[in-house]
């Protein structure tokens, strides 16, 4: 009925995003480990880093799920419209 969904990102963009995420997380973890502060402060900052990363993944998943849900509703509506249009005969006279 309808064309399959096309991917909007390239492989290079995907790899760049992975490398960027890994590099930023590693740099921040090294920065926290080398900070001249006590263990409790370092642990607090490390937990903050983990919380931020998991929150970012959760937010990305929620946004993706909402977008996929909207696309699914659009496909169902499009299928209903196509069925309605295929069954409609503009030359049919009612009551004759």
Secondary structure, 3 states (H helix, E strand, C coil): CCCCCCCCCCHHHHHHHHHHHHHHHHHHHHHHHCCCCCHHHHHHHHHHHHHHHHHHHHHHHHHHHHHHHHHHHHHHHHHHHHHHHHHCCCCCCCCC
